[in-house]
């Protein structure tokens, strides 16, 4: 499929809609227009769910989509953590831990990819859990800002504490798995060299 046709594929258009919505979402949060921000967040969330369903239903899974979808997800989540910290509804320490984890993983994977040491970077179960809790935490924070339900205040607190714990734990698990796989590859290469 040509690059132009990949851009026109319905799932990729939905992913790009998510990226298009992001600056408007940020503006609404900064201006304390929480209801509009909440609606935009739901548009972004629904587009995220639909793009995967459409890719399977229309058989429009593309190489561009495989890269674009996780980039859009990470851009949305990271930007929301930054802007919600800036307006004072997410503690700074939570965002620092989340960004430290993401930056560490990005640096390790880039270094290993560039040096041709390791090319396959599958997400870990703790990494998936960390991302899921981050999404739930952001949704809860935004819901509290719009509807002010007292029942969600404790949930918001414990979700943010969970995000703060899961970020370094998932980073440590990722580093341990990568180190083990690099060691296994080195051992296999050394054994092959001896055998030949």
ZAMINU-139705 format. One record per residue: residue in three letters; x, z, y of N, C-alpha, C, O in turn; residue number from 1. Coordinates in pm, whole numbers. Example, Ala and Ser with C-alpha at 12.3 -4.5 7.8 and 13.67 -1.06 7.14 Angstrom:
<pts>
(pt 'ALA'; (1319; 780; -569); (1230; 780; -450); (1320; 780; -330); (1424; 846; -332); 1)
(pt 'SER'; (1285; 708; -225); (1367; 714; -106); (1290; 787; 3); (1341; 804; 114); 2)
</pts>
This chain:
<pts>
(pt 'UNK'; (84; 0; -119); (0; 0; 0); (88; 0; 125); (183; 78; 135); 1)
(pt 'UNK'; (56; -90; 222); (137; -101; 343); (122; 26; 427); (29; 104; 410); 2)
(pt 'UNK'; (218; 43; 518); (218; 163; 605); (90; 166; 689); (32; 273; 707); 3)
(pt 'UNK'; (46; 50; 740); (-74; 45; 823); (-198; 85; 743); (-283; 158; 793); 4)
(pt 'UNK'; (-208; 36; 619); (-322; 70; 534); (-320; 218; 496); (-426; 280; 482); 5)
(pt 'UNK'; (-201; 274; 479); (-191; 417; 451); (-244; 499; 568); (-313; 599; 548); 6)
(pt 'UNK'; (-212; 457; 692); (-262; 526; 811); (-414; 518; 819); (-479; 612; 865); 7)
(pt 'UNK'; (-471; 404; 774); (-615; 383; 784); (-693; 448; 670); (-816; 453; 674); 8)
(pt 'UNK'; (-624; 499; 569); (-693; 565; 457); (-769; 686; 510); (-716; 763; 590); 9)
(pt 'UNK'; (-893; 703; 464); (-981; 810; 515); (-919; 949; 508); (-929; 1024; 605); 10)
(pt 'UNK'; (-853; 988; 395); (-793; 1122; 391); (-686; 1142; 498); (-675; 1250; 556); 11)
(pt 'UNK'; (-606; 1038; 524); (-500; 1049; 625); (-558; 1055; 766); (-503; 1123; 853); 12)
(pt 'UNK'; (-669; 985; 789); (-736; 993; 919); (-787; 1135; 944); (-780; 1186; 1056); 13)
(pt 'UNK'; (-839; 1200; 838); (-885; 1338; 851); (-769; 1433; 879); (-781; 1526; 959); 14)
(pt 'UNK'; (-656; 1409; 813); (-536; 1491; 837); (-490; 1475; 981); (-453; 1573; 1046); 15)
(pt 'UNK'; (-493; 1351; 1032); (-453; 1327; 1171); (-553; 1388; 1270); (-515; 1429; 1379); 16)
(pt 'UNK'; (-682; 1394; 1231); (-782; 1463; 1313); (-743; 1610; 1329); (-757; 1667; 1438); 17)
(pt 'UNK'; (-695; 1670; 1220); (-652; 1810; 1224); (-538; 1829; 1325); (-536; 1926; 1400); 18)
(pt 'UNK'; (-444; 1737; 1326); (-333; 1743; 1421); (-382; 1719; 1564); (-331; 1779; 1659); 19)
(pt 'UNK'; (-483; 1630; 1579); (-538; 1599; 1711); (-612; 1720; 1769); (-606; 1744; 1890); 20)
(pt 'UNK'; (-682; 1795; 1684); (-760; 1912; 1726); (-670; 2027; 1772); (-708; 2106; 1858); 21)
(pt 'UNK'; (-550; 2035; 1715); (-461; 2151; 1736); (-434; 2184; 1883); (-450; 2301; 1920); 22)
(pt 'UNK'; (-392; 2089; 1969); (-365; 2129; 2109); (-489; 2181; 2181); (-479; 2271; 2265); 23)
(pt 'UNK'; (-607; 2125; 2150); (-731; 2172; 2212); (-767; 2313; 2165); (-819; 2394; 2240); 24)
(pt 'UNK'; (-738; 2339; 2039); (-759; 2473; 1982); (-670; 2575; 2055); (-715; 2684; 2090); 25)
(pt 'UNK'; (-544; 2538; 2076); (-449; 2626; 2147); (-498; 2653; 2289); (-496; 2767; 2335); 26)
(pt 'UNK'; (-541; 2548; 2359); (-589; 2563; 2498); (-707; 2659; 2505); (-714; 2744; 2593); 27)
(pt 'UNK'; (-800; 2644; 2411); (-919; 2730; 2412); (-883; 2877; 2386); (-942; 2967; 2446); 28)
(pt 'UNK'; (-786; 2901; 2296); (-742; 3038; 2270); (-674; 3096; 2394); (-701; 3210; 2432); 29)
(pt 'UNK'; (-586; 3017; 2456); (-515; 3065; 2576); (-612; 3095; 2690); (-587; 3184; 2771); 30)
(pt 'UNK'; (-721; 3019; 2697); (-822; 3040; 2802); (-928; 3141; 2760); (-1025; 3163; 2833); 31)
(pt 'UNK'; (-911; 3203; 2643); (-1003; 3305; 2589); (-1144; 3251; 2567); (-1242; 3325; 2577); 32)
(pt 'UNK'; (-1154; 3122; 2536); (-1282; 3061; 2498); (-1292; 3068; 2345); (-1277; 2968; 2275); 33)
(pt 'UNK'; (-1318; 3189; 2297); (-1307; 3216; 2153); (-1410; 3140; 2069); (-1380; 3099; 1957); 34)
(pt 'UNK'; (-1530; 3120; 2122); (-1634; 3051; 2044); (-1597; 2904; 2021); (-1614; 2850; 1912); 35)
(pt 'UNK'; (-1547; 2840; 2128); (-1505; 2700; 2113); (-1384; 2692; 2019); (-1378; 2604; 1933); 36)
(pt 'UNK'; (-1289; 2785; 2035); (-1171; 2789; 1947); (-1213; 2807; 1801); (-1158; 2744; 1711); 37)
(pt 'UNK'; (-1310; 2895; 1780); (-1360; 2923; 1645); (-1421; 2796; 1584); (-1399; 2766; 1467); 38)
(pt 'UNK'; (-1499; 2723; 1665); (-1561; 2598; 1617); (-1453; 2494; 1584); (-1462; 2426; 1482); 39)
(pt 'UNK'; (-1351; 2483; 1669); (-1242; 2388; 1644); (-1163; 2426; 1518); (-1119; 2339; 1443); 40)
(pt 'UNK'; (-1147; 2557; 1497); (-1077; 2602; 1377); (-1154; 2561; 1252); (-1095; 2520; 1153); 41)
(pt 'UNK'; (-1287; 2573; 1256); (-1369; 2532; 1142); (-1365; 2381; 1121); (-1368; 2335; 1007); 42)
(pt 'UNK'; (-1357; 2303; 1229); (-1342; 2157; 1215); (-1211; 2126; 1144); (-1207; 2042; 1054); 43)
(pt 'UNK'; (-1104; 2194; 1187); (-973; 2174; 1123); (-978; 2215; 977); (-923; 2146; 891); 44)
(pt 'UNK'; (-1043; 2328; 948); (-1051; 2378; 810); (-1132; 2286; 720); (-1092; 2260; 606); 45)
(pt 'UNK'; (-1244; 2235; 771); (-1328; 2144; 691); (-1254; 2013; 666); (-1262; 1958; 556); 46)
(pt 'UNK'; (-1183; 1963; 767); (-1107; 1838; 748); (-997; 1857; 643); (-964; 1764; 569); 47)
(pt 'UNK'; (-941; 1979; 638); (-837; 2009; 538); (-896; 2005; 397); (-834; 1952; 305); 48)
(pt 'UNK'; (-1016; 2062; 381); (-1080; 2059; 250); (-1125; 1920; 210); (-1115; 1882; 93); 49)
(pt 'UNK'; (-1175; 1843; 307); (-1229; 1710; 277); (-1123; 1607; 245); (-1146; 1517; 164); 50)
(pt 'UNK'; (-1004; 1618; 309); (-905; 1512; 287); (-860; 1504; 141); (-840; 1396; 87); 51)
(pt 'UNK'; (-845; 1621; 77); (-808; 1622; -65); (-918; 1567; -153); (-891; 1492; -247); 52)
(pt 'UNK'; (-1043; 1605; -124); (-1157; 1555; -201); (-1172; 1404; -187); (-1196; 1334; -285); 53)
(pt 'UNK'; (-1156; 1354; -64); (-1167; 1210; -40); (-1055; 1131; -108); (-1077; 1023; -162); 54)
(pt 'UNK'; (-935; 1188; -103); (-820; 1120; -167); (-847; 1098; -315); (-815; 992; -370); 55)
(pt 'UNK'; (-908; 1199; -381); (-940; 1185; -524); (-1061; 1095; -547); (-1059; 1008; -634); 56)
(pt 'UNK'; (-1166; 1116; -467); (-1291; 1040; -487); (-1273; 892; -457); (-1326; 807; -530); 57)
(pt 'UNK'; (-1199; 859; -351); (-1180; 719; -311); (-1052; 658; -369); (-1020; 542; -342); 58)
(pt 'UNK'; (-980; 738; -449); (-851; 694; -504); (-758; 642; -392); (-698; 535; -402); 59)
(pt 'UNK'; (-751; 723; -284); (-669; 685; -169); (-554; 783; -149); (-515; 812; -35); 60)
(pt 'UNK'; (-499; 832; -258); (-382; 919; -248); (-262; 832; -210); (-231; 735; -278); 61)
(pt 'UNK'; (-195; 867; -100); (-84; 786; -50); (42; 871; -33); (37; 994; -27); 62)
(pt 'UNK'; (155; 802; -27); (283; 869; -4); (281; 939; 133); (330; 1051; 148); 63)
(pt 'UNK'; (223; 869; 232); (212; 926; 366); (131; 1056; 363); (169; 1155; 426); 64)
(pt 'UNK'; (21; 1055; 290); (-65; 1173; 280); (4; 1290; 214); (-19; 1405; 252); 65)
(pt 'UNK'; (91; 1262; 115); (164; 1369; 46); (257; 1444; 141); (280; 1564; 124); 66)
(pt 'UNK'; (309; 1374; 241); (396; 1439; 340); (316; 1493; 459); (342; 1602; 509); 67)
(pt 'UNK'; (216; 1413; 504); (142; 1445; 625); (54; 1570; 609); (46; 1651; 701); 68)
(pt 'UNK'; (-11; 1586; 493); (-103; 1697; 473); (-35; 1834; 482); (-81; 1920; 558); 69)
(pt 'UNK'; (75; 1858; 407); (141; 1990; 423); (202; 2012; 561); (209; 2125; 608); 70)
(pt 'UNK'; (247; 1902; 627); (301; 1916; 762); (191; 1960; 858); (212; 2048; 942); 71)
(pt 'UNK'; (72; 1898; 845); (-42; 1935; 931); (-85; 2079; 905); (-115; 2153; 999); 72)
(pt 'UNK'; (-88; 2119; 778); (-126; 2257; 742); (-29; 2357; 804); (-69; 2456; 865); 73)
(pt 'UNK'; (100; 2330; 787); (202; 2422; 837); (202; 2425; 991); (219; 2531; 1051); 74)
(pt 'UNK'; (184; 2309; 1054); (179; 2302; 1201); (62; 2384; 1254); (76; 2458; 1351); 75)
(pt 'UNK'; (-54; 2371; 1188); (-174; 2444; 1230); (-153; 2595; 1216); (-178; 2671; 1310); 76)
(pt 'UNK'; (-107; 2637; 1099); (-91; 2780; 1071); (17; 2842; 1160); (-5; 2949; 1217); 77)
(pt 'UNK'; (131; 2777; 1171); (242; 2831; 1251); (204; 2840; 1399); (233; 2939; 1465); 78)
(pt 'UNK'; (139; 2735; 1449); (98; 2734; 1589); (-3; 2845; 1617); (4; 2912; 1721); 79)
(pt 'UNK'; (-97; 2865; 1524); (-197; 2971; 1542); (-133; 3109; 1542); (-171; 3195; 1622); 80)
(pt 'UNK'; (-36; 3131; 1455); (34; 3260; 1456); (103; 3282; 1590); (98; 3392; 1645); 81)
(pt 'UNK'; (168; 3178; 1642); (239; 3191; 1770); (144; 3220; 1885); (166; 3313; 1963); 82)
(pt 'UNK'; (36; 3140; 1894); (-54; 3154; 2009); (-136; 3283; 1999); (-164; 3346; 2101); 83)
(pt 'UNK'; (-175; 3324; 1879); (-250; 3449; 1863); (-161; 3571; 1889); (-210; 3675; 1932); 84)
(pt 'UNK'; (-32; 3557; 1863); (63; 3663; 1899); (80; 3669; 2051); (85; 3776; 2111); 85)
(pt 'UNK'; (88; 3549; 2111); (105; 3541; 2257); (-11; 3607; 2331); (10; 3672; 2433); 86)
(pt 'UNK'; (-134; 3592; 2280); (-250; 3652; 2348); (-275; 3796; 2302); (-369; 3861; 2348); 87)
(pt 'UNK'; (-191; 3846; 2211); (-194; 3987; 2175); (-290; 4028; 2065); (-323; 4146; 2054); 88)
(pt 'UNK'; (-336; 3933; 1981); (-428; 3972; 1874); (-361; 3975; 1735); (-421; 4019; 1638); 89)
(pt 'UNK'; (-238; 3926; 1728); (-156; 3942; 1607); (-26; 4010; 1650); (38; 3965; 1745); 90)
(pt 'UNK'; (14; 4118; 1581); (138; 4187; 1618); (260; 4096; 1605); (267; 4011; 1516); 91)
(pt 'UNK'; (356; 4116; 1695); (476; 4031; 1696); (554; 4037; 1566); (607; 3936; 1520); 92)
(pt 'UNK'; (562; 4158; 1506); (643; 4172; 1385); (590; 4084; 1271); (668; 4036; 1188); 93)
(pt 'UNK'; (458; 4063; 1266); (399; 3979; 1161); (446; 3834; 1178); (490; 3771; 1082); 94)
(pt 'UNK'; (436; 3784; 1299); (476; 3645; 1326); (626; 3626; 1307); (669; 3522; 1256); 95)
(pt 'UNK'; (706; 3723; 1346); (852; 3714; 1325); (884; 3703; 1176); (967; 3621; 1137); 96)
(pt 'UNK'; (818; 3783; 1093); (842; 3779; 947); (795; 3647; 887); (863; 3592; 800); 97)
(pt 'UNK'; (681; 3596; 932); (630; 3468; 882); (726; 3354; 919); (758; 3271; 834); 98)
(pt 'UNK'; (771; 3352; 1045); (861; 3245; 1089); (999; 3257; 1025); (1062; 3156; 995); 99)
(pt 'UNK'; (1046; 3378; 1006); (1177; 3398; 939); (1172; 3342; 798); (1266; 3276; 754); 100)
(pt 'UNK'; (1062; 3370; 726); (1045; 3318; 590); (1046; 3164; 591); (1121; 3101; 517); 101)
(pt 'UNK'; (962; 3105; 678); (950; 2959; 682); (1081; 2893; 721); (1120; 2791; 663); 102)
(pt 'UNK'; (1149; 2951; 819); (1277; 2895; 865); (1382; 2905; 755); (1458; 2810; 732); 103)
(pt 'UNK'; (1387; 3020; 686); (1482; 3038; 576); (1460; 2938; 464); (1555; 2878; 415); 104)
(pt 'UNK'; (1334; 2920; 424); (1302; 2825; 317); (1336; 2683; 360); (1391; 2605; 282); 105)
(pt 'UNK'; (1305; 2648; 487); (1334; 2514; 538); (1484; 2487; 538); (1528; 2379; 499); 106)
(pt 'UNK'; (1564; 2585; 583); (1710; 2568; 587); (1769; 2554; 447); (1853; 2467; 424); 107)
(pt 'UNK'; (1724; 2639; 355); (1776; 2634; 217); (1742; 2500; 151); (1829; 2435; 93); 108)
(pt 'UNK'; (1614; 2459; 161); (1572; 2335; 96); (1640; 2213; 158); (1678; 2120; 87); 109)
(pt 'UNK'; (1657; 2214; 292); (1726; 2102; 359); (1871; 2093; 315); (1921; 1985; 285); 110)
(pt 'UNK'; (1939; 2207; 311); (2079; 2211; 270); (2096; 2161; 127); (2186; 2081; 99); 111)
(pt 'UNK'; (2010; 2208; 37); (2019; 2166; -103); (1984; 2018; -120); (2042; 1949; -204); 112)
(pt 'UNK'; (1889; 1969; -41); (1849; 1828; -48); (1961; 1738; 4); (1995; 1637; -58); 113)
(pt 'UNK'; (2018; 1776; 119); (2124; 1695; 181); (2249; 1690; 93); (2315; 1586; 84); 114)
(pt 'UNK'; (2283; 1802; 29); (2402; 1806; -56); (2374; 1755; -198); (2461; 1758; -285); 115)
(pt 'UNK'; (2250; 1708; -219); (2209; 1651; -349); (2220; 1753; -463); (2239; 1717; -579); 116)
(pt 'UNK'; (2208; 1880; -429); (2217; 1987; -529); (2084; 2004; -601); (2080; 2024; -723); 117)
(pt 'UNK'; (1975; 1995; -524); (1842; 2015; -581); (1744; 1934; -498); (1749; 1935; -375); 118)
(pt 'UNK'; (1653; 1862; -568); (1558; 1776; -495); (1412; 1815; -518); (1324; 1762; -450); 119)
(pt 'UNK'; (1386; 1905; -609); (1249; 1940; -645); (1218; 2081; -596); (1271; 2179; -649); 120)
(pt 'UNK'; (1133; 2091; -494); (1103; 2221; -434); (955; 2254; -451); (874; 2233; -361); 121)
(pt 'UNK'; (922; 2306; -568); (782; 2344; -594); (752; 2480; -532); (837; 2569; -533); 122)
(pt 'UNK'; (630; 2497; -478); (594; 2628; -422); (583; 2733; -533); (541; 2702; -644); 123)
(pt 'UNK'; (619; 2855; -502); (610; 2965; -599); (470; 3026; -591); (396; 3002; -496); 124)
(pt 'UNK'; (435; 3107; -692); (302; 3170; -691); (289; 3270; -577); (182; 3284; -518); 125)
(pt 'UNK'; (400; 3339; -545); (397; 3432; -431); (386; 3355; -300); (322; 3401; -206); 126)
(pt 'UNK'; (450; 3239; -294); (441; 3154; -175); (299; 3107; -152); (250; 3107; -39); 127)
(pt 'UNK'; (232; 3065; -260); (92; 3021; -249); (2; 3137; -207); (-87; 3120; -124); 128)
(pt 'UNK'; (27; 3256; -264); (-50; 3375; -228); (-28; 3410; -81); (-122; 3443; -9); 129)
(pt 'UNK'; (98; 3402; -37); (133; 3433; 102); (59; 3339; 198); (4; 3384; 298); 130)
(pt 'UNK'; (58; 3210; 166); (-12; 3113; 251); (-162; 3139; 253); (-225; 3133; 359); 131)
(pt 'UNK'; (-220; 3169; 136); (-364; 3197; 128); (-401; 3319; 212); (-503; 3319; 281); 132)
(pt 'UNK'; (-319; 3424; 206); (-346; 3546; 283); (-328; 3520; 433); (-401; 3574; 515); 133)
(pt 'UNK'; (-229; 3435; 468); (-211; 3398; 609); (-334; 3327; 664); (-379; 3356; 775); 134)
(pt 'UNK'; (-389; 3234; 585); (-509; 3160; 627); (-626; 3256; 645); (-698; 3250; 745); 135)
(pt 'UNK'; (-644; 3345; 547); (-754; 3443; 554); (-736; 3537; 673); (-833; 3574; 739); 136)
(pt 'UNK'; (-611; 3576; 701); (-582; 3665; 814); (-618; 3597; 946); (-681; 3659; 1032); 137)
(pt 'UNK'; (-578; 3471; 963); (-608; 3398; 1087); (-759; 3382; 1104); (-811; 3402; 1214); 138)
(pt 'UNK'; (-829; 3347; 996); (-975; 3334; 1002); (-1042; 3466; 1041); (-1135; 3469; 1121); 139)
(pt 'UNK'; (-992; 3575; 983); (-1048; 3707; 1013); (-1022; 3747; 1157); (-1111; 3798; 1225); 140)
(pt 'UNK'; (-899; 3723; 1205); (-864; 3753; 1344); (-955; 3677; 1440); (-1006; 3734; 1536); 141)
(pt 'UNK'; (-976; 3548; 1412); (-1062; 3465; 1498); (-1208; 3511; 1490); (-1278; 3512; 1592); 142)
(pt 'UNK'; (-1254; 3548; 1371); (-1393; 3595; 1354); (-1418; 3722; 1433); (-1521; 3737; 1498); 143)
(pt 'UNK'; (-1320; 3815; 1428); (-1331; 3941; 1502); (-1340; 3914; 1653); (-1414; 3983; 1724); 144)
(pt 'UNK'; (-1266; 3816; 1702); (-1267; 3783; 1845); (-1402; 3727; 1891); (-1441; 3742; 2007); 145)
(pt 'UNK'; (-1472; 3660; 1798); (-1598; 3596; 1835); (-1718; 3688; 1813); (-1803; 3702; 1901); 146)
(pt 'UNK'; (-1725; 3750; 1695); (-1845; 3825; 1658); (-1830; 3977; 1666); (-1930; 4050; 1664); 147)
(pt 'UNK'; (-1708; 4026; 1676); (-1678; 4169; 1688); (-1741; 4257; 1579); (-1791; 4366; 1610); 148)
(pt 'UNK'; (-1740; 4214; 1452); (-1798; 4302; 1350); (-1701; 4417; 1317); (-1586; 4394; 1281); 149)
(pt 'UNK'; (-1750; 4539; 1329); (-1665; 4657; 1304); (-1615; 4659; 1160); (-1506; 4709; 1132); 150)
(pt 'UNK'; (-1696; 4603; 1069); (-1658; 4603; 927); (-1532; 4521; 899); (-1464; 4543; 799); 151)
(pt 'UNK'; (-1502; 4425; 989); (-1384; 4340; 967); (-1256; 4395; 1029); (-1148; 4343; 1003); 152)
(pt 'UNK'; (-1267; 4500; 1110); (-1148; 4554; 1177); (-1046; 4607; 1077); (-926; 4581; 1090); 153)
(pt 'UNK'; (-1093; 4681; 976); (-1001; 4733; 873); (-946; 4618; 789); (-828; 4618; 753); 154)
(pt 'UNK'; (-1032; 4522; 759); (-988; 4406; 680); (-879; 4329; 755); (-780; 4287; 695); 155)
(pt 'UNK'; (-897; 4309; 886); (-797; 4240; 968); (-664; 4313; 962); (-559; 4251; 944); 156)
(pt 'UNK'; (-668; 4447; 978); (-545; 4527; 975); (-472; 4509; 842); (-351; 4483; 841); 157)
(pt 'UNK'; (-544; 4524; 730); (-479; 4517; 600); (-434; 4376; 562); (-337; 4359; 489); 158)
(pt 'UNK'; (-505; 4276; 611); (-460; 4137; 588); (-329; 4111; 661); (-239; 4047; 607); 159)
(pt 'UNK'; (-318; 4159; 784); (-194; 4139; 861); (-78; 4217; 800); (35; 4169; 798); 160)
(pt 'UNK'; (-105; 4338; 750); (-2; 4414; 679); (40; 4339; 553); (159; 4333; 521); 161)
(pt 'UNK'; (-56; 4282; 481); (-26; 4205; 359); (58; 4083; 390); (151; 4050; 316); 162)
(pt 'UNK'; (26; 4014; 501); (105; 3897; 543); (249; 3940; 568); (343; 3872; 526); 163)
(pt 'UNK'; (266; 4054; 637); (401; 4104; 670); (480; 4138; 545); (602; 4117; 542); 164)
(pt 'UNK'; (415; 4190; 441); (484; 4221; 315); (511; 4096; 232); (619; 4080; 175); 165)
(pt 'UNK'; (411; 4009; 225); (423; 3891; 138); (525; 3790; 188); (587; 3720; 108); 166)
(pt 'UNK'; (543; 3780; 319); (638; 3682; 375); (781; 3704; 321); (837; 3610; 264); 167)
(pt 'UNK'; (841; 3823; 336); (976; 3841; 282); (981; 3842; 129); (1079; 3796; 70); 168)
(pt 'UNK'; (875; 3895; 64); (873; 3897; -83); (870; 3755; -140); (941; 3725; -236); 169)
(pt 'UNK'; (788; 3668; -80); (780; 3530; -129); (909; 3455; -99); (951; 3369; -177); 170)
(pt 'UNK'; (974; 3486; 14); (1104; 3425; 46); (1209; 3466; -56); (1289; 3384; -100); 171)
(pt 'UNK'; (1208; 3595; -95); (1304; 3645; -195); (1279; 3580; -330); (1374; 3543; -399); 172)
(pt 'UNK'; (1152; 3564; -369); (1121; 3499; -497); (1168; 3353; -495); (1225; 3305; -592); 173)
(pt 'UNK'; (1143; 3285; -384); (1184; 3145; -370); (1337; 3133; -382); (1388; 3046; -453); 174)
(pt 'UNK'; (1409; 3221; -311); (1556; 3218; -316); (1607; 3245; -457); (1701; 3179; -502); 175)
(pt 'UNK'; (1546; 3341; -528); (1588; 3374; -665); (1565; 3256; -760); (1651; 3226; -842); 176)
(pt 'UNK'; (1449; 3190; -748); (1418; 3075; -834); (1514; 2960; -805); (1563; 2896; -898); 177)
(pt 'UNK'; (1541; 2934; -678); (1633; 2826; -640); (1773; 2856; -692); (1838; 2767; -748); 178)
(pt 'UNK'; (1822; 2980; -675); (1955; 3017; -724); (1964; 3000; -875); (2064; 2950; -927); 179)
(pt 'UNK'; (1859; 3041; -947); (1857; 3028; -1093); (1861; 2882; -1135); (1933; 2845; -1228); 180)
(pt 'UNK'; (1783; 2797; -1066); (1779; 2655; -1101); (1911; 2585; -1070); (1955; 2499; -1146); 181)
(pt 'UNK'; (1973; 2622; -957); (2104; 2564; -922); (2208; 2607; -1025); (2291; 2526; -1066); 182)
(pt 'UNK'; (2204; 2735; -1069); (2296; 2785; -1170); (2276; 2711; -1303); (2373; 2673; -1369); 183)
(pt 'UNK'; (2150; 2690; -1342); (2120; 2617; -1467); (2171; 2474; -1460); (2226; 2423; -1558); 184)
(pt 'UNK'; (2154; 2409; -1344); (2204; 2272; -1328); (2356; 2268; -1337); (2413; 2179; -1400); 185)
(pt 'UNK'; (2421; 2366; -1273); (2568; 2371; -1277); (2619; 2393; -1419); (2716; 2330; -1461); 186)
(pt 'UNK'; (2553; 2483; -1492); (2591; 2511; -1632); (2571; 2388; -1720); (2655; 2356; -1804); 187)
(pt 'UNK'; (2458; 2319; -1699); (2429; 2197; -1777); (2530; 2089; -1747); (2573; 2018; -1839); 188)
(pt 'UNK'; (2570; 2074; -1619); (2669; 1974; -1580); (2805; 2006; -1639); (2877; 1916; -1683); 189)
(pt 'UNK'; (2841; 2136; -1641); (2970; 2177; -1696); (2973; 2153; -1847); (3074; 2107; -1900); 190)
(pt 'UNK'; (2863; 2182; -1916); (2852; 2161; -2062); (2863; 2012; -2094); (2928; 1974; -2191); 191)
(pt 'UNK'; (2797; 1928; -2011); (2800; 1784; -2033); (2940; 1728; -2013); (2983; 1637; -2084); 192)
(pt 'UNK'; (3012; 1786; -1914); (3150; 1743; -1884); (3243; 1776; -2001); (3329; 1696; -2039); 193)
(pt 'UNK'; (3224; 1897; -2058); (3307; 1940; -2172); (3278; 1852; -2293); (3369; 1812; -2366); 194)
(pt 'UNK'; (3148; 1822; -2315); (3107; 1741; -2430); (3161; 1599; -2422); (3191; 1537; -2525); 195)
(pt 'UNK'; (3174; 1548; -2300); (3222; 1409; -2285); (3375; 1408; -2284); (3436; 1302; -2273); 196)
</pts>
